[in-house]
Amino acid sequence: MRRVEVIGYKRANLGKTESKRLRAEGNVPCVLYGGEKQMHFYVPALQFREVLYTAQACFVDLNIEGETFQAIAQDAQFHPVSEMILHVDFLELFKGKYIKMEIPVDLTGTAVGVKGGGSLVLKRPKLGVLALPKNMPETIVVDVSDMNLGDSVKVASLETKDFEILNSPLVTIASVVIPRALKAADSEGLEGEEGEEGEEGAEASAEGEGVEAAAE
């Protein structure tokens, strides 16, 4: 698993006024829980670039004034308008204790259906995973090479080792979509074939009527 170091500083005071002051100075109020006691601290907002503003999952090596903890960013709150980080909750990690994380999906290979004109659509960029820290995957690899036009891959088809995917087995991860133009071309082709069969049937019927008329 990718690791990112984050350096934090203990908070002398708590409360909304102090939190507002910290944010105005470019810092983010944080809390670390999961251990014997909660720890309140703050982190310069720029340090979250490799933690929150990326699709990659990571463990955080948290250094709070010399005390080190292994953790994950469990939850983050953002301002609804400015999207500024308002608060981050960290969960401390321990050996032998299961954790839940959102892990990105990594599609590999070139789908057969894409070569045939289809489009590969990733419907679930991340999946929920339950595992021990040592077994937590950095990505969930999905091979799409055998997917044809109209095919989809679901959670149920994934092979997992030492971890559990929390999403429903029926959830679609990716699919090969047939473009409208290709559907229209196939539809026109079918209509053309049906038209030709109709014309052939009409010609055969006319020939039959002609033979009957001659016999009379």
C-alpha positions, 0 to 999 in steps of 0.5 A: 500500500502507498504511504504518505507522511503527514505532519500535524501539530497538537491543538491547545484550544478546541471549539468553533472559534479556534477551528475558524482561526486555523482554517483562516491560516490555511490549516485543517482541524483533525482528530485521530481516533481508534486508539486509547484516546482521541487526539485533536490536532491540525495539519497544513491544508497543502499536506492533503494533496497526496491523501485526499486529492487523488484517486489512489488509496494510501496509508498515512504515517502521521507525525504529531509533534514527534509521536508517530501513528499509522492511520488512514483518512477515514472521513473528510468534510468539505465546504459546499461552495469553496470545497475547502477542507473543513475537517478530517478524521483519521483512524489509527491502525493496529495489527490484527484489527480489520479496517474498511477502505474505498479501494480504486478499480484498475481495469487492465487489457483491451476488451474485444468489444472495444476493438469491435467499436464499443466503449468501455465504461467504468461504472464503479471506480472504487469498491469498499474493502474489508481487510487487515492492514497488511492485506489491504490491496492498493488497487482491485485489478479487473481484466477486461480482455474477454469482454465483448459488446454488451458484456459487463463484469460484476463484483461476484466475478472477482477473485479475492484473497485475504480481503472481502469486497463489501459491495453487493455481488450484483453491482456492475463494475464495468461494461462494454456499451454498444454505441448508438451508431452501431446499434442503428447500423445493425437495425438498418441491416436487419430491416434491409434483410427483412425487406429483401425476404418480403420482396422475394416472397412477393415475387414467389407469390406472383410467379405462383399466381401466373402458373395457376392462371396458365393452367386454367 
